[in-house]
Amino acid sequence: MDAASQKGFLVFELPGAKANKSDFESYLNKQNIRFVMFNGHGAPDLITGYKKEVILQAGKNDNLLKGKVAYARSCYSLSILGESCITAGADGFVGYKLPFMFVSDPTRGAHPLKDELAKPCFVTSNIIPISMLKGHTVCETVQKAKTEIQKMIDYWETRSDLVEAPMVAACLYWNGSGLDYCGNGDTKL
């Protein structure tokens, strides 16, 4: 959010109970939004918000992303939903064809960026919105994230001080394998 504000983008957040279908649809219908980022649970054809309420679904309200670029850090979101959003007029959709995975320290669950085990997966996935905000294309953004994922894999494969290191590397590999986009790869914000 800080990166978006620094670049002059107006940021609308839907935290907690506000991450519901009604508020989501209202914001997209009333505001001139170019980039939408999801950080919720997903399935091949949908993304959920607060209390697992479906907020975006293929063939139902995917037209809300018409003329927009979306990034979904949500399991399976690219497989059906991404393509459906593109068919409904979205310019680009970045997401995961597989579950988004990470290892976590149970004592740090509420703060993934302070969790040494979870942080690599979130730092590399955060490259997507940051790169888009810097003016890179959808294709360049995905490639940047994949390059950084590989660097993190190389690092975590050499760590011998943590028993969880191979699991962190495996999650990074998995996320990199599932990360992709659909739509126009030359799209910028």
C-alpha positions in Angstrom: 0.0 0.0 0.0 2.8 2.4 0.8 4.3 1.8 -2.7 1.0 2.6 -4.3 0.5 5.7 -2.3 4.0 6.9 -3.1 3.3 6.5 -6.8 0.2 8.6 -6.5 -2.3 5.8 -6.6 -5.4 6.0 -4.5 -5.7 2.9 -2.4 -9.0 1.3 -1.3 -8.7 -1.5 1.2 -11.3 -4.0 2.3 -10.0 -5.4 5.6 -11.7 -7.9 7.8 -15.5 -7.8 7.6 -15.4 -5.2 4.7 -13.9 -8.0 2.4 -17.4 -9.0 1.4 -19.2 -9.3 -1.9 -21.4 -6.2 -1.4 -18.5 -3.8 -0.5 -16.2 -5.3 -3.2 -18.8 -4.9 -6.0 -19.7 -1.4 -4.7 -16.0 -0.2 -4.8 -15.5 -1.6 -8.3 -18.7 -0.2 -9.7 -18.3 3.3 -8.1 -14.5 3.9 -8.2 -12.1 4.3 -11.1 -9.9 1.3 -10.2 -7.2 0.1 -12.5 -5.5 -2.6 -10.4 -7.1 -5.0 -8.0 -5.2 -7.3 -5.7 -6.8 -10.2 -3.9 -5.3 -11.8 -0.8 -7.9 -14.4 0.0 -8.8 -18.0 -0.4 -9.4 -19.3 -3.9 -10.6 -22.1 -5.9 -10.4 -22.6 -9.7 -13.4 -20.5 -10.4 -13.7 -18.1 -7.4 -12.1 -16.0 -4.7 -13.5 -15.6 -1.2 -13.3 -12.8 1.3 -14.4 -12.5 4.9 -15.8 -15.7 6.4 -15.2 -17.4 3.0 -18.0 -15.4 1.3 -17.5 -15.6 -2.5 -16.6 -12.1 -3.7 -15.6 -12.9 -7.3 -16.7 -15.9 -9.4 -16.3 -16.9 -13.0 -19.5 -16.4 -15.0 -21.2 -14.5 -12.1 -19.4 -11.1 -11.5 -16.1 -11.5 -13.4 -17.1 -8.5 -15.6 -16.3 -6.3 -12.6 -12.6 -6.6 -13.7 -13.3 -5.3 -17.2 -10.5 -2.9 -18.2 -8.6 -3.7 -15.1 -5.5 -5.7 -14.1 -5.8 -8.2 -11.2 -3.4 -10.1 -9.1 -4.8 -12.9 -7.0 -2.6 -14.4 -4.3 -5.2 -17.1 -4.0 -5.0 -20.8 -4.6 -6.0 -22.0 -8.1 -7.4 -18.6 -9.1 -5.7 -18.5 -12.5 -7.0 -21.8 -13.8 -10.7 -20.9 -14.5 -11.4 -17.5 -12.9 -8.4 -15.8 -14.6 -9.5 -16.9 -18.1 -13.1 -16.0 -17.3 -12.1 -12.5 -16.2 -10.1 -12.0 -19.4 -13.1 -13.2 -21.5 -15.3 -10.7 -19.6 -12.9 -7.9 -20.5 -10.1 -7.7 -17.9 -6.8 -6.6 -19.4 -4.6 -8.9 -17.4 -4.9 -11.4 -14.6 -1.9 -12.7 -12.6 -2.4 -15.6 -10.3 -1.7 -19.2 -9.4 -2.7 -22.4 -11.2 -1.8 -24.3 -8.0 -2.3 -23.7 -4.3 -0.2 -20.8 -3.0 1.9 -22.4 -0.3 4.2 -21.4 2.5 5.6 -22.8 5.7 5.0 -20.9 8.9 6.4 -20.7 12.4 3.4 -21.3 14.7 4.6 -18.6 17.0 4.5 -16.0 14.1 1.2 -16.9 12.4 -0.3 -13.4 12.7 2.8 -11.7 11.2 4.0 -13.6 8.0 6.6 -11.0 7.1 8.2 -11.4 10.6 8.1 -15.1 10.2 11.5 -16.3 8.8 9.9 -19.3 7.3 6.9 -17.7 5.6 8.6 -14.4 4.6 10.3 -15.8 1.4 7.0 -16.8 -0.1 5.3 -13.5 0.7 8.3 -11.3 -0.3 8.5 -13.0 -3.7 4.7 -12.8 -4.2 4.7 -9.1 -3.2 7.0 -8.5 -6.2 3.9 -8.7 -8.4 2.0 -5.6 -7.2 5.2 -3.6 -6.6 6.5 -4.3 -10.1 3.1 -3.4 -11.6 3.1 -0.1 -9.7 6.5 0.7 -11.0 5.2 0.5 -14.5 6.3 -2.9 -15.6 4.2 -5.1 -17.9 2.2 -8.1 -16.7 4.7 -10.4 -18.4 7.8 -8.6 -17.0 6.2 -8.6 -13.6 5.7 -12.4 -13.6 9.2 -13.0 -14.9 10.7 -10.7 -12.2 8.9 -12.7 -9.5 10.0 -16.0 -11.0 13.6 -14.8 -11.1 13.5 -13.8 -7.4 11.8 -17.1 -6.5 14.7 -18.9 -8.1 17.2 -16.8 -6.1 15.3 -17.6 -2.9 15.2 -21.3 -3.8 19.0 -21.3 -4.3 19.5 -19.6 -0.9 17.1 -21.9 1.0 18.5 -25.1 -0.5 21.9 -24.2 1.0 20.7 -23.5 4.5 21.6 -26.2 6.9 20.8 -24.3 10.1 17.0 -24.9 9.9 15.3 -28.2 9.6 12.5 -26.5 7.7 14.7 -25.0 5.0 14.0 -27.8 2.4 10.3 -27.2 3.0 10.6 -23.5 2.4 12.6 -24.2 -0.8 9.8 -26.6 -1.9 7.1 -24.1 -1.3 9.0 -21.4 -3.3 9.4 -23.9 -6.1 5.7 -24.8 -6.0 4.6 -21.2 -6.0 6.9 -20.4 -8.9 5.6 -23.4 -10.9 2.0 -22.2 -10.4 2.5 -18.5 -11.0 1.5 -17.2 -14.4 -0.8 -14.8 -16.1 -3.5 -14.6 -18.8 -4.6 -11.7 -20.9 -2.3 -9.2 -22.6 1.2 -9.6 -21.3 2.2 -6.1 -22.5 -0.4 -4.5 -20.2 0.8 -1.8 -17.8 -1.0 0.2 -15.2 
